[in-house]
Amino acid sequence: MPIAVDIDVMLARRKMSVGELADRVGITPANLAVLKNGRAKAVRFATLAALCEVLECQPGDLLRWENETETEDPGDG
C-alpha cells in the first residue's frame, strides 16, 4: 500500500499510549491498531479529524504517500 501511517510517531511525540488515544478519539483499541499498522482499507474523515484534534497535528503528520517500488525490471519488456 503506498499510503504509510505514522500514528506511532505522533504517539511517541505526545507521550501517549494507544489505549489513551483510542479512548480520547472514541474508537476501539483494536480499530486503532488496524489503522496504526497500515491494515485499514479506509478511514473516515471524522476519525481522521478526531485523531488530529487529540494529537494536535495535521492529517499530513499521520498519513503520507510512498512510491511503490517497481517489481519488474524495465529492461525485461
All heavy atoms as TSV, in Angstrom:
chain	resi	resn	atom	element	x	y	z
A	1	MET	N	N	0.849	-1.180	0.000
A	1	MET	CA	C	0.000	0.000	0.000
A	1	MET	C	C	0.893	1.241	0.000
A	1	MET	O	O	1.774	1.359	0.847
A	1	MET	CB	C	-0.905	-0.045	1.230
A	1	MET	CG	C	-1.768	1.174	1.400
A	1	MET	SD	S	-2.929	1.433	0.086
A	1	MET	CE	C	-4.405	0.880	0.833
A	2	PRO	N	N	0.663	2.142	-0.904
A	2	PRO	CA	C	1.530	3.319	-0.978
A	2	PRO	C	C	1.241	4.383	0.079
A	2	PRO	O	O	1.960	5.373	0.163
A	2	PRO	CB	C	1.261	3.861	-2.379
A	2	PRO	CG	C	-0.111	3.389	-2.706
A	2	PRO	CD	C	-0.273	2.063	-2.026
A	3	ILE	N	N	0.216	4.203	0.905
A	3	ILE	CA	C	-0.061	5.159	1.977
A	3	ILE	C	C	0.520	4.611	3.276
A	3	ILE	O	O	0.146	3.538	3.732
A	3	ILE	CB	C	-1.578	5.414	2.149
A	3	ILE	CG1	C	-2.191	5.943	0.856
A	3	ILE	CG2	C	-1.830	6.363	3.319
A	3	ILE	CD1	C	-1.650	7.295	0.399
A	4	ALA	N	N	1.449	5.362	3.854
A	4	ALA	CA	C	2.072	4.970	5.125
A	4	ALA	C	C	1.398	5.738	6.257
A	4	ALA	O	O	1.048	6.916	6.105
A	4	ALA	CB	C	3.565	5.272	5.096
A	5	VAL	N	N	1.214	5.075	7.382
A	5	VAL	CA	C	0.551	5.669	8.544
A	5	VAL	C	C	1.598	5.876	9.637
A	5	VAL	O	O	2.299	4.952	10.023
A	5	VAL	CB	C	-0.585	4.749	9.055
A	5	VAL	CG1	C	-1.291	5.381	10.242
A	5	VAL	CG2	C	-1.578	4.458	7.940
A	6	ASP	N	N	1.703	7.116	10.104
A	6	ASP	CA	C	2.716	7.489	11.100
A	6	ASP	C	C	2.110	7.829	12.464
A	6	ASP	O	O	2.598	8.724	13.156
A	6	ASP	CB	C	3.542	8.668	10.592
A	6	ASP	CG	C	4.438	8.294	9.428
A	6	ASP	OD1	O	4.893	7.140	9.378
A	6	ASP	OD2	O	4.688	9.156	8.571
A	7	ILE	N	N	1.071	7.122	12.850
A	7	ILE	CA	C	0.455	7.386	14.153
A	7	ILE	C	C	1.447	7.110	15.277
A	7	ILE	O	O	1.482	7.841	16.272
A	7	ILE	CB	C	-0.840	6.566	14.324
A	7	ILE	CG1	C	-1.909	7.104	13.368
A	7	ILE	CG2	C	-1.343	6.624	15.762
A	7	ILE	CD1	C	-3.201	6.316	13.367
A	8	ASP	N	N	2.276	6.069	15.127
A	8	ASP	CA	C	3.278	5.752	16.156
A	8	ASP	C	C	4.191	6.935	16.445
A	8	ASP	O	O	4.537	7.192	17.596
A	8	ASP	CB	C	4.136	4.563	15.729
A	8	ASP	CG	C	3.431	3.238	15.915
A	8	ASP	OD1	O	2.495	3.181	16.722
A	8	ASP	OD2	O	3.835	2.270	15.256
A	9	VAL	N	N	4.579	7.639	15.389
A	9	VAL	CA	C	5.475	8.795	15.545
A	9	VAL	C	C	4.807	9.862	16.406
A	9	VAL	O	O	5.413	10.385	17.344
A	9	VAL	CB	C	5.862	9.372	14.161
A	9	VAL	CG1	C	6.656	10.662	14.304
A	9	VAL	CG2	C	6.630	8.347	13.352
A	10	MET	N	N	3.547	10.149	16.096
A	10	MET	CA	C	2.834	11.186	16.855
A	10	MET	C	C	2.552	10.724	18.284
A	10	MET	O	O	2.613	11.536	19.208
A	10	MET	CB	C	1.534	11.573	16.147
A	10	MET	CG	C	1.748	12.253	14.806
A	10	MET	SD	S	2.863	13.681	14.868
A	10	MET	CE	C	1.976	14.771	15.938
A	11	LEU	N	N	2.269	9.439	18.478
A	11	LEU	CA	C	2.069	8.929	19.838
A	11	LEU	C	C	3.341	9.108	20.665
A	11	LEU	O	O	3.277	9.524	21.824
A	11	LEU	CB	C	1.674	7.450	19.807
A	11	LEU	CG	C	0.235	7.132	19.427
A	11	LEU	CD1	C	0.053	5.633	19.232
A	11	LEU	CD2	C	-0.732	7.662	20.473
A	12	ALA	N	N	4.474	8.813	20.081
A	12	ALA	CA	C	5.745	8.962	20.797
A	12	ALA	C	C	6.014	10.426	21.122
A	12	ALA	O	O	6.436	10.749	22.237
A	12	ALA	CB	C	6.882	8.382	19.965
A	13	ARG	N	N	5.753	11.306	20.162
A	13	ARG	CA	C	5.981	12.741	20.399
A	13	ARG	C	C	5.082	13.282	21.504
A	13	ARG	O	O	5.476	14.170	22.245
A	13	ARG	CB	C	5.736	13.535	19.121
A	13	ARG	CG	C	6.814	13.359	18.086
A	13	ARG	CD	C	6.542	14.208	16.876
A	13	ARG	NE	N	7.534	13.966	15.845
A	13	ARG	CZ	C	7.437	14.384	14.606
A	13	ARG	NH1	N	6.365	15.081	14.219
A	13	ARG	NH2	N	8.384	14.117	13.740
A	14	ARG	N	N	3.869	12.746	21.588
A	14	ARG	CA	C	2.898	13.228	22.586
A	14	ARG	C	C	2.967	12.422	23.888
A	14	ARG	O	O	2.212	12.683	24.813
A	14	ARG	CB	C	1.479	13.161	22.032
A	14	ARG	CG	C	1.248	13.968	20.761
A	14	ARG	CD	C	1.482	15.457	20.959
A	14	ARG	NE	N	1.130	16.197	19.766
A	14	ARG	CZ	C	2.004	16.773	18.950
A	14	ARG	NH1	N	3.300	16.677	19.188
A	14	ARG	NH2	N	1.601	17.455	17.891
A	15	LYS	N	N	3.855	11.397	23.912
A	15	LYS	CA	C	3.984	10.522	25.082
A	15	LYS	C	C	2.611	9.976	25.502
A	15	LYS	O	O	2.211	10.045	26.659
A	15	LYS	CB	C	4.666	11.250	26.234
A	15	LYS	CG	C	6.098	11.656	25.929
A	15	LYS	CD	C	6.708	12.380	27.085
A	15	LYS	CE	C	8.121	12.806	26.940
A	15	LYS	NZ	N	8.775	12.981	25.745
A	16	MET	N	N	1.912	9.422	24.511
A	16	MET	CA	C	0.556	8.934	24.716
A	16	MET	C	C	0.494	7.461	24.329
A	16	MET	O	O	1.149	7.034	23.377
A	16	MET	CB	C	-0.407	9.758	23.843
A	16	MET	CG	C	-1.863	9.495	24.090
A	16	MET	SD	S	-2.955	10.480	23.004
A	16	MET	CE	C	-2.533	12.142	23.498
A	17	SER	N	N	-0.292	6.685	25.042
A	17	SER	CA	C	-0.453	5.269	24.719
A	17	SER	C	C	-1.552	5.085	23.672
A	17	SER	O	O	-2.392	5.967	23.465
A	17	SER	CB	C	-0.827	4.483	25.974
A	17	SER	OG	O	-2.144	4.812	26.378
A	18	VAL	N	N	-1.534	3.928	23.037
A	18	VAL	CA	C	-2.573	3.588	22.060
A	18	VAL	C	C	-3.936	3.569	22.743
A	18	VAL	O	O	-4.917	4.081	22.200
A	18	VAL	CB	C	-2.273	2.222	21.395
A	18	VAL	CG1	C	-3.429	1.776	20.530
A	18	VAL	CG2	C	-1.000	2.306	20.570
A	19	GLY	N	N	-3.990	3.000	23.939
A	19	GLY	CA	C	-5.258	2.943	24.670
A	19	GLY	C	C	-5.812	4.314	24.990
A	19	GLY	O	O	-7.016	4.546	24.861
A	20	GLU	N	N	-4.941	5.221	25.417
A	20	GLU	CA	C	-5.392	6.581	25.731
A	20	GLU	C	C	-5.895	7.284	24.473
A	20	GLU	O	O	-6.940	7.938	24.501
A	20	GLU	CB	C	-4.257	7.390	26.358
A	20	GLU	CG	C	-4.668	8.801	26.713
A	20	GLU	CD	C	-3.537	9.653	27.283
A	20	GLU	OE1	O	-2.436	9.114	27.529
A	20	GLU	OE2	O	-3.768	10.856	27.476
A	21	LEU	N	N	-5.151	7.145	23.365
A	21	LEU	CA	C	-5.584	7.777	22.119
A	21	LEU	C	C	-6.927	7.218	21.669
A	21	LEU	O	O	-7.829	7.981	21.312
A	21	LEU	CB	C	-4.529	7.582	21.023
A	21	LEU	CG	C	-4.880	8.170	19.659
A	21	LEU	CD1	C	-5.089	9.675	19.744
A	21	LEU	CD2	C	-3.801	7.826	18.639
A	22	ALA	N	N	-7.076	5.902	21.702
A	22	ALA	CA	C	-8.338	5.283	21.294
A	22	ALA	C	C	-9.495	5.802	22.143
A	22	ALA	O	O	-10.554	6.139	21.611
A	22	ALA	CB	C	-8.235	3.768	21.398
A	23	ASP	N	N	-9.283	5.887	23.446
A	23	ASP	CA	C	-10.322	6.377	24.355
A	23	ASP	C	C	-10.695	7.821	24.038
A	23	ASP	O	O	-11.869	8.163	23.965
A	23	ASP	CB	C	-9.843	6.242	25.794
A	23	ASP	CG	C	-10.926	6.580	26.802
A	23	ASP	OD1	O	-12.040	6.027	26.672
A	23	ASP	OD2	O	-10.656	7.396	27.699
A	24	ARG	N	N	-9.701	8.663	23.838
A	24	ARG	CA	C	-9.956	10.087	23.584
A	24	ARG	C	C	-10.580	10.334	22.218
A	24	ARG	O	O	-11.345	11.286	22.046
A	24	ARG	CB	C	-8.676	10.884	23.756
A	24	ARG	CG	C	-8.221	10.911	25.224
A	24	ARG	CD	C	-6.932	11.640	25.434
A	24	ARG	NE	N	-7.047	13.050	25.088
A	24	ARG	CZ	C	-6.041	13.905	25.130
A	24	ARG	NH1	N	-4.839	13.504	25.502
A	24	ARG	NH2	N	-6.220	15.166	24.798
A	25	VAL	N	N	-10.262	9.477	21.237
A	25	VAL	CA	C	-10.821	9.628	19.891
A	25	VAL	C	C	-12.212	9.004	19.806
A	25	VAL	O	O	-13.044	9.438	19.015
A	25	VAL	CB	C	-9.865	9.008	18.836
A	25	VAL	CG1	C	-10.512	8.897	17.470
A	25	VAL	CG2	C	-8.585	9.831	18.744
A	26	GLY	N	N	-12.462	7.982	20.621
A	26	GLY	CA	C	-13.765	7.337	20.609
A	26	GLY	C	C	-13.830	6.134	19.689
A	26	GLY	O	O	-14.893	5.827	19.141
A	27	ILE	N	N	-12.698	5.451	19.493
A	27	ILE	CA	C	-12.676	4.218	18.717
A	27	ILE	C	C	-12.061	3.122	19.584
A	27	ILE	O	O	-11.435	3.409	20.599
A	27	ILE	CB	C	-11.907	4.365	17.385
A	27	ILE	CG1	C	-10.436	4.732	17.620
A	27	ILE	CG2	C	-12.566	5.385	16.482
A	27	ILE	CD1	C	-9.606	4.789	16.346
A	28	THR	N	N	-12.246	1.887	19.171
A	28	THR	CA	C	-11.694	0.789	19.966
A	28	THR	C	C	-10.186	0.689	19.746
A	28	THR	O	O	-9.683	1.062	18.677
A	28	THR	CB	C	-12.334	-0.558	19.569
A	28	THR	OG1	O	-11.944	-0.869	18.233
A	28	THR	CG2	C	-13.842	-0.514	19.685
A	29	PRO	N	N	-9.461	0.210	20.743
A	29	PRO	CA	C	-8.019	-0.004	20.552
A	29	PRO	C	C	-7.729	-0.944	19.378
A	29	PRO	O	O	-6.749	-0.758	18.664
A	29	PRO	CB	C	-7.566	-0.619	21.876
A	29	PRO	CG	C	-8.553	-0.102	22.884
A	29	PRO	CD	C	-9.865	-0.046	22.133
A	30	ALA	N	N	-8.605	-1.925	19.157
A	30	ALA	CA	C	-8.414	-2.846	18.034
A	30	ALA	C	C	-8.515	-2.114	16.694
A	30	ALA	O	O	-7.691	-2.329	15.796
A	30	ALA	CB	C	-9.437	-3.978	18.095
A	31	ASN	N	N	-9.501	-1.240	16.547
A	31	ASN	CA	C	-9.637	-0.472	15.303
A	31	ASN	C	C	-8.487	0.505	15.122
A	31	ASN	O	O	-8.019	0.714	14.001
A	31	ASN	CB	C	-10.973	0.260	15.256
A	31	ASN	CG	C	-12.118	-0.666	14.926
A	31	ASN	OD1	O	-11.921	-1.752	14.390
A	31	ASN	ND2	N	-13.323	-0.255	15.260
A	32	LEU	N	N	-8.024	1.090	16.211
A	32	LEU	CA	C	-6.870	1.986	16.123
A	32	LEU	C	C	-5.628	1.200	15.705
A	32	LEU	O	O	-4.829	1.676	14.899
A	32	LEU	CB	C	-6.633	2.708	17.446
A	32	LEU	CG	C	-5.462	3.693	17.458
A	32	LEU	CD1	C	-5.614	4.754	16.373
A	32	LEU	CD2	C	-5.333	4.339	18.821
A	33	ALA	N	N	-5.471	-0.012	16.214
A	33	ALA	CA	C	-4.324	-0.849	15.843
A	33	ALA	C	C	-4.352	-1.189	14.356
A	33	ALA	O	O	-3.311	-1.175	13.690
A	33	ALA	CB	C	-4.302	-2.122	16.681
A	34	VAL	N	N	-5.531	-1.476	13.814
A	34	VAL	CA	C	-5.666	-1.758	12.382
A	34	VAL	C	C	-5.210	-0.546	11.569
A	34	VAL	O	O	-4.456	-0.676	10.600
A	34	VAL	CB	C	-7.120	-2.146	12.034
A	34	VAL	CG1	C	-7.350	-2.152	10.529
A	34	VAL	CG2	C	-7.448	-3.511	12.619
A	35	LEU	N	N	-5.635	0.625	11.966
A	35	LEU	CA	C	-5.237	1.851	11.279
A	35	LEU	C	C	-3.746	2.109	11.454
A	35	LEU	O	O	-3.020	2.372	10.489
A	35	LEU	CB	C	-6.053	3.033	11.811
A	35	LEU	CG	C	-5.731	4.398	11.214
A	35	LEU	CD1	C	-5.935	4.393	9.711
A	35	LEU	CD2	C	-6.594	5.462	11.870
A	36	LYS	N	N	-3.269	1.995	12.681
A	36	LYS	CA	C	-1.873	2.280	13.014
A	36	LYS	C	C	-0.905	1.376	12.278
A	36	LYS	O	O	0.171	1.801	11.865
A	36	LYS	CB	C	-1.701	2.139	14.527
A	36	LYS	CG	C	-0.341	2.449	15.071
A	36	LYS	CD	C	-0.339	2.371	16.583
A	36	LYS	CE	C	-0.302	0.992	17.119
A	36	LYS	NZ	N	0.963	0.303	16.984
A	37	ASN	N	N	-1.301	0.126	12.078
A	37	ASN	CA	C	-0.429	-0.847	11.431
A	37	ASN	C	C	-0.575	-0.878	9.915
A	37	ASN	O	O	0.006	-1.741	9.260
A	37	ASN	CB	C	-0.669	-2.244	12.016
A	37	ASN	CG	C	-0.272	-2.296	13.474
A	37	ASN	OD1	O	0.698	-1.683	13.878
A	37	ASN	ND2	N	-1.033	-3.024	14.270
A	38	GLY	N	N	-1.347	0.045	9.361
A	38	GLY	CA	C	-1.471	0.152	7.913
A	38	GLY	C	C	-2.339	-0.907	7.274
A	38	GLY	O	O	-2.250	-1.134	6.071
A	39	ARG	N	N	-3.197	-1.551	8.048
A	39	ARG	CA	C	-4.064	-2.604	7.507
A	39	ARG	C	C	-5.465	-2.100	7.180
A	39	ARG	O	O	-6.281	-2.848	6.651
A	39	ARG	CB	C	-4.148	-3.765	8.493
A	39	ARG	CG	C	-2.824	-4.486	8.679
A	39	ARG	CD	C	-2.997	-5.695	9.565
A	39	ARG	NE	N	-3.830	-5.370	10.718
A	39	ARG	CZ	C	-3.471	-5.501	11.984
A	39	ARG	NH1	N	-2.291	-5.990	12.275
A	39	ARG	NH2	N	-4.286	-5.185	12.956
A	40	ALA	N	N	-5.761	-0.855	7.483
A	40	ALA	CA	C	-7.092	-0.317	7.232
A	40	ALA	C	C	-7.301	-0.102	5.735
A	40	ALA	O	O	-6.381	0.307	5.024
A	40	ALA	CB	C	-7.287	1.004	7.978
A	41	LYS	N	N	-8.496	-0.382	5.264
A	41	LYS	CA	C	-8.846	-0.143	3.864
A	41	LYS	C	C	-9.333	1.288	3.655
A	41	LYS	O	O	-9.292	1.804	2.546
A	41	LYS	CB	C	-9.941	-1.112	3.422
A	41	LYS	CG	C	-9.560	-2.565	3.551
A	41	LYS	CD	C	-8.586	-2.948	2.489
A	41	LYS	CE	C	-8.314	-4.446	2.582
A	41	LYS	NZ	N	-7.063	-4.812	1.997
A	42	ALA	N	N	-9.812	1.913	4.728
A	42	ALA	CA	C	-10.355	3.266	4.640
A	42	ALA	C	C	-10.315	3.903	6.026
A	42	ALA	O	O	-10.182	3.205	7.030
A	42	ALA	CB	C	-11.797	3.235	4.135
A	43	VAL	N	N	-10.431	5.217	6.050
A	43	VAL	CA	C	-10.546	5.939	7.322
A	43	VAL	C	C	-11.572	7.051	7.120
A	43	VAL	O	O	-11.554	7.743	6.094
A	43	VAL	CB	C	-9.186	6.488	7.814
A	43	VAL	CG1	C	-8.588	7.470	6.829
A	43	VAL	CG2	C	-9.300	7.124	9.180
A	44	ARG	N	N	-12.475	7.166	8.039
A	44	ARG	CA	C	-13.491	8.224	7.960
A	44	ARG	C	C	-12.834	9.567	8.259
A	44	ARG	O	O	-11.944	9.660	9.102
A	44	ARG	CB	C	-14.598	7.989	8.984
A	44	ARG	CG	C	-15.444	6.785	8.710
A	44	ARG	CD	C	-16.469	6.622	9.841
A	44	ARG	NE	N	-17.189	5.385	9.705
A	44	ARG	CZ	C	-18.362	5.262	9.081
A	44	ARG	NH1	N	-18.924	6.328	8.556
A	44	ARG	NH2	N	-18.949	4.102	9.006
A	45	PHE	N	N	-13.291	10.589	7.553
A	45	PHE	CA	C	-12.763	11.927	7.813
A	45	PHE	C	C	-13.018	12.344	9.256
A	45	PHE	O	O	-12.201	13.024	9.863
A	45	PHE	CB	C	-13.357	12.958	6.859
A	45	PHE	CG	C	-12.745	12.943	5.490
A	45	PHE	CD1	C	-13.504	13.287	4.383
A	45	PHE	CD2	C	-11.415	12.602	5.289
A	45	PHE	CE1	C	-12.947	13.290	3.117
A	45	PHE	CE2	C	-10.852	12.603	4.030
A	45	PHE	CZ	C	-11.622	12.946	2.936
A	46	ALA	N	N	-14.141	11.910	9.819
A	46	ALA	CA	C	-14.444	12.258	11.213
A	46	ALA	C	C	-13.407	11.635	12.150
A	46	ALA	O	O	-12.983	12.276	13.119
A	46	ALA	CB	C	-15.846	11.776	11.585
A	47	THR	N	N	-12.980	10.415	11.859
A	47	THR	CA	C	-11.952	9.757	12.668
A	47	THR	C	C	-10.613	10.451	12.486
A	47	THR	O	O	-9.899	10.710	13.464
A	47	THR	CB	C	-11.835	8.266	12.291
A	47	THR	OG1	O	-13.104	7.643	12.481
A	47	THR	CG2	C	-10.784	7.569	13.125
A	48	LEU	N	N	-10.278	10.786	11.252
A	48	LEU	CA	C	-9.032	11.497	10.978
A	48	LEU	C	C	-9.019	12.853	11.679
A	48	LEU	O	O	-8.023	13.242	12.296
A	48	LEU	CB	C	-8.841	11.666	9.472
A	48	LEU	CG	C	-7.550	12.317	9.009
A	48	LEU	CD1	C	-6.327	11.556	9.499
A	48	LEU	CD2	C	-7.545	12.430	7.493
A	49	ALA	N	N	-10.136	13.557	11.637
A	49	ALA	CA	C	-10.235	14.855	12.307
A	49	ALA	C	C	-10.078	14.703	13.820
A	49	ALA	O	O	-9.393	15.501	14.464
A	49	ALA	CB	C	-11.573	15.520	11.978
A	50	ALA	N	N	-10.685	13.670	14.385
A	50	ALA	CA	C	-10.573	13.436	15.826
A	50	ALA	C	C	-9.136	13.091	16.209
A	50	ALA	O	O	-8.623	13.570	17.232
A	50	ALA	CB	C	-11.520	12.318	16.258
A	51	LEU	N	N	-8.465	12.276	15.397
A	51	LEU	CA	C	-7.056	11.953	15.653
A	51	LEU	C	C	-6.206	13.228	15.637
A	51	LEU	O	O	-5.367	13.439	16.509
A	51	LEU	CB	C	-6.533	10.970	14.606
A	51	LEU	CG	C	-7.020	9.535	14.721
A	51	LEU	CD1	C	-6.714	8.759	13.442
A	51	LEU	CD2	C	-6.380	8.851	15.926
A	52	CYS	N	N	-6.443	14.074	14.636
A	52	CYS	CA	C	-5.685	15.328	14.532
A	52	CYS	C	C	-5.962	16.257	15.713
A	52	CYS	O	O	-5.047	16.891	16.231
A	52	CYS	CB	C	-6.005	16.037	13.219
A	52	CYS	SG	S	-5.345	15.183	11.775
A	53	GLU	N	N	-7.211	16.304	16.146
A	53	GLU	CA	C	-7.558	17.159	17.275
A	53	GLU	C	C	-6.858	16.689	18.549
A	53	GLU	O	O	-6.247	17.475	19.267
A	53	GLU	CB	C	-9.070	17.180	17.479
A	53	GLU	CG	C	-9.503	18.097	18.612
A	53	GLU	CD	C	-11.014	18.171	18.770
A	53	GLU	OE1	O	-11.743	17.625	17.930
A	53	GLU	OE2	O	-11.447	18.783	19.761
A	54	VAL	N	N	-6.932	15.399	18.827
A	54	VAL	CA	C	-6.340	14.846	20.045
A	54	VAL	C	C	-4.821	14.945	20.015
A	54	VAL	O	O	-4.183	15.293	21.009
A	54	VAL	CB	C	-6.792	13.381	20.261
A	54	VAL	CG1	C	-6.017	12.736	21.388
A	54	VAL	CG2	C	-8.289	13.335	20.546
A	55	LEU	N	N	-4.223	14.660	18.850
A	55	LEU	CA	C	-2.765	14.671	18.736
A	55	LEU	C	C	-2.206	16.052	18.399
A	55	LEU	O	O	-0.993	16.227	18.315
A	55	LEU	CB	C	-2.319	13.661	17.667
A	55	LEU	CG	C	-2.574	12.198	18.018
A	55	LEU	CD1	C	-2.324	11.305	16.808
A	55	LEU	CD2	C	-1.705	11.772	19.204
A	56	GLU	N	N	-3.115	17.015	18.177
A	56	GLU	CA	C	-2.720	18.387	17.829
A	56	GLU	C	C	-1.753	18.392	16.647
A	56	GLU	O	O	-0.617	18.863	16.737
A	56	GLU	CB	C	-2.114	19.101	19.037
A	56	GLU	CG	C	-3.073	19.242	20.186
A	56	GLU	CD	C	-2.469	19.905	21.418
A	56	GLU	OE1	O	-1.236	20.091	21.460
A	56	GLU	OE2	O	-3.245	20.226	22.329
A	57	CYS	N	N	-2.253	17.822	15.523
A	57	CYS	CA	C	-1.417	17.728	14.337
A	57	CYS	C	C	-2.273	17.904	13.084
A	57	CYS	O	O	-3.489	18.088	13.168
A	57	CYS	CB	C	-0.693	16.386	14.310
A	57	CYS	SG	S	-1.791	14.951	14.118
A	58	GLN	N	N	-1.647	17.824	11.951
A	58	GLN	CA	C	-2.317	17.901	10.664
A	58	GLN	C	C	-2.431	16.494	10.066
A	58	GLN	O	O	-1.636	15.605	10.420
A	58	GLN	CB	C	-1.507	18.790	9.706
A	58	GLN	CG	C	-1.437	20.245	10.134
A	58	GLN	CD	C	-2.803	20.899	10.100
A	58	GLN	OE1	O	-3.548	20.760	9.122
A	58	GLN	NE2	N	-3.136	21.617	11.154
A	59	PRO	N	N	-3.385	16.265	9.154
A	59	PRO	CA	C	-3.511	14.949	8.536
A	59	PRO	C	C	-2.197	14.466	7.899
A	59	PRO	O	O	-1.882	13.278	7.963
A	59	PRO	CB	C	-4.601	15.141	7.476
A	59	PRO	CG	C	-5.436	16.251	8.015
A	59	PRO	CD	C	-4.471	17.168	8.722
A	60	GLY	N	N	-1.443	15.369	7.334
A	60	GLY	CA	C	-0.166	15.004	6.728
A	60	GLY	C	C	0.874	14.533	7.724
A	60	GLY	O	O	1.868	13.915	7.343
A	61	ASP	N	N	0.664	14.812	9.005
A	61	ASP	CA	C	1.557	14.289	10.041
A	61	ASP	C	C	1.268	12.817	10.324
A	61	ASP	O	O	2.120	12.113	10.872
A	61	ASP	CB	C	1.402	15.080	11.349
A	61	ASP	CG	C	1.818	16.530	11.205
A	61	ASP	OD1	O	2.763	16.812	10.432
A	61	ASP	OD2	O	1.196	17.384	11.874
A	62	LEU	N	N	0.067	12.364	9.948
A	62	LEU	CA	C	-0.348	10.988	10.222
A	62	LEU	C	C	-0.288	10.091	8.992
A	62	LEU	O	O	-0.082	8.891	9.115
A	62	LEU	CB	C	-1.782	10.972	10.771
A	62	LEU	CG	C	-2.022	11.749	12.054
A	62	LEU	CD1	C	-3.498	11.714	12.422
A	62	LEU	CD2	C	-1.171	11.210	13.175
A	63	LEU	N	N	-0.493	10.675	7.822
A	63	LEU	CA	C	-0.545	9.903	6.586
A	63	LEU	C	C	0.431	10.485	5.570
A	63	LEU	O	O	0.531	11.696	5.432
A	63	LEU	CB	C	-1.952	9.952	5.979
A	63	LEU	CG	C	-3.097	9.482	6.860
A	63	LEU	CD1	C	-4.420	9.777	6.186
A	63	LEU	CD2	C	-2.966	8.008	7.168
A	64	ARG	N	N	1.119	9.594	4.848
A	64	ARG	CA	C	1.998	10.062	3.768
A	64	ARG	C	C	1.996	9.040	2.648
A	64	ARG	O	O	1.762	7.854	2.869
A	64	ARG	CB	C	3.402	10.332	4.271
A	64	ARG	CG	C	4.132	9.162	4.806
A	64	ARG	CD	C	5.477	9.556	5.438
A	64	ARG	NE	N	5.874	8.545	6.371
A	64	ARG	CZ	C	6.475	7.405	6.033
A	64	ARG	NH1	N	6.756	7.168	4.769
A	64	ARG	NH2	N	6.791	6.519	6.941
A	65	TRP	N	N	2.241	9.516	1.452
A	65	TRP	CA	C	2.290	8.667	0.278
A	65	TRP	C	C	3.721	8.243	0.029
A	65	TRP	O	O	4.645	9.057	0.101
A	65	TRP	CB	C	1.747	9.427	-0.926
A	65	TRP	CG	C	1.811	8.647	-2.208
A	65	TRP	CD1	C	0.936	7.690	-2.616
A	65	TRP	CD2	C	2.789	8.746	-3.233
A	65	TRP	NE1	N	1.303	7.188	-3.834
A	65	TRP	CE2	C	2.457	7.836	-4.240
A	65	TRP	CE3	C	3.931	9.522	-3.397
A	65	TRP	CZ2	C	3.204	7.673	-5.389
A	65	TRP	CZ3	C	4.674	9.367	-4.551
A	65	TRP	CH2	C	4.311	8.448	-5.535
A	66	GLU	N	N	3.915	6.953	-0.251
A	66	GLU	CA	C	5.225	6.425	-0.607
A	66	GLU	C	C	5.118	5.784	-1.983
A	66	GLU	O	O	4.179	5.027	-2.244
A	66	GLU	CB	C	5.684	5.359	0.390
A	66	GLU	CG	C	6.004	5.890	1.754
A	66	GLU	CD	C	6.508	4.792	2.680
A	66	GLU	OE1	O	6.242	3.599	2.426
A	66	GLU	OE2	O	7.169	5.134	3.659
A	67	ASN	N	N	6.086	6.063	-2.833
A	67	ASN	CA	C	6.108	5.460	-4.159
A	67	ASN	C	C	6.411	3.975	-4.027
A	67	ASN	O	O	7.356	3.596	-3.352
A	67	ASN	CB	C	7.167	6.150	-5.008
A	67	ASN	CG	C	7.056	5.798	-6.476
A	67	ASN	OD1	O	6.113	5.127	-6.891
A	67	ASN	ND2	N	7.994	6.275	-7.255
A	68	GLU	N	N	5.576	3.142	-4.624
A	68	GLU	CA	C	5.811	1.701	-4.573
A	68	GLU	C	C	6.997	1.352	-5.462
A	68	GLU	O	O	7.145	1.878	-6.558
A	68	GLU	CB	C	4.564	0.940	-5.018
A	68	GLU	CG	C	3.448	1.035	-4.020
A	68	GLU	CD	C	2.243	0.185	-4.426
A	68	GLU	OE1	O	2.231	-0.365	-5.530
A	68	GLU	OE2	O	1.333	0.087	-3.601
A	69	THR	N	N	7.834	0.458	-5.005
A	69	THR	CA	C	8.993	0.029	-5.760
A	69	THR	C	C	8.560	-0.821	-6.943
A	69	THR	O	O	7.702	-1.687	-6.810
A	69	THR	CB	C	9.937	-0.793	-4.856
A	69	THR	OG1	O	10.246	-0.029	-3.695
A	69	THR	CG2	C	11.213	-1.149	-5.581
A	70	GLU	N	N	9.149	-0.560	-8.091
A	70	GLU	CA	C	8.853	-1.360	-9.281
A	70	GLU	C	C	9.306	-2.792	-9.036
A	70	GLU	O	O	10.422	-3.029	-8.631
A	70	GLU	CB	C	9.606	-0.786	-10.489
A	70	GLU	CG	C	9.152	0.591	-10.895
A	70	GLU	CD	C	7.872	0.569	-11.711
A	70	GLU	OE1	O	7.570	-0.467	-12.305
A	70	GLU	OE2	O	7.195	1.592	-11.722
A	71	THR	N	N	8.430	-3.744	-9.295
A	71	THR	CA	C	8.789	-5.146	-9.107
A	71	THR	C	C	9.330	-5.758	-10.386
A	71	THR	O	O	9.963	-6.789	-10.355
A	71	THR	CB	C	7.579	-5.972	-8.611
A	71	THR	OG1	O	6.506	-5.822	-9.551
A	71	THR	CG2	C	7.145	-5.511	-7.243
A	72	GLU	N	N	9.049	-5.127	-11.514
A	72	GLU	CA	C	9.536	-5.630	-12.781
A	72	GLU	C	C	10.722	-4.811	-13.244
A	72	GLU	O	O	10.758	-3.602	-13.056
A	72	GLU	CB	C	8.437	-5.566	-13.841
A	72	GLU	CG	C	7.245	-6.430	-13.554
A	72	GLU	CD	C	6.198	-6.304	-14.644
A	72	GLU	OE1	O	6.564	-5.994	-15.781
A	72	GLU	OE2	O	5.034	-6.519	-14.341
A	73	ASP	N	N	11.672	-5.452	-13.888
A	73	ASP	CA	C	12.821	-4.774	-14.468
A	73	ASP	C	C	12.383	-4.142	-15.779
A	73	ASP	O	O	11.869	-4.837	-16.657
A	73	ASP	CB	C	13.954	-5.775	-14.698
A	73	ASP	CG	C	15.222	-5.127	-15.211
A	73	ASP	OD1	O	15.228	-3.899	-15.424
A	73	ASP	OD2	O	16.220	-5.848	-15.389
A	74	PRO	N	N	12.539	-2.806	-15.950
A	74	PRO	CA	C	12.091	-2.154	-17.193
A	74	PRO	C	C	12.751	-2.739	-18.435
A	74	PRO	O	O	12.222	-2.660	-19.518
A	74	PRO	CB	C	12.472	-0.691	-17.004
A	74	PRO	CG	C	12.808	-0.517	-15.581
A	74	PRO	CD	C	13.102	-1.877	-15.011
A	75	GLY	N	N	13.919	-3.362	-18.292
A	75	GLY	CA	C	14.611	-3.931	-19.435
A	75	GLY	C	C	14.089	-5.290	-19.872
A	75	GLY	O	O	14.528	-5.843	-20.865
A	76	ASP	N	N	13.131	-5.860	-19.133
A	76	ASP	CA	C	12.607	-7.183	-19.450
A	76	ASP	C	C	11.609	-7.157	-20.601
A	76	ASP	O	O	11.248	-8.181	-21.130
A	76	ASP	CB	C	11.926	-7.826	-18.232
A	76	ASP	CG	C	12.922	-8.298	-17.203
A	76	ASP	OD1	O	14.124	-8.389	-17.544
A	76	ASP	OD2	O	12.503	-8.596	-16.065
A	77	GLY	N	N	11.071	-5.998	-20.969
A	77	GLY	CA	C	9.998	-5.914	-21.942
A	77	GLY	C	C	10.462	-5.963	-23.281
A	77	GLY	O	O	10.372	-6.261	-24.297
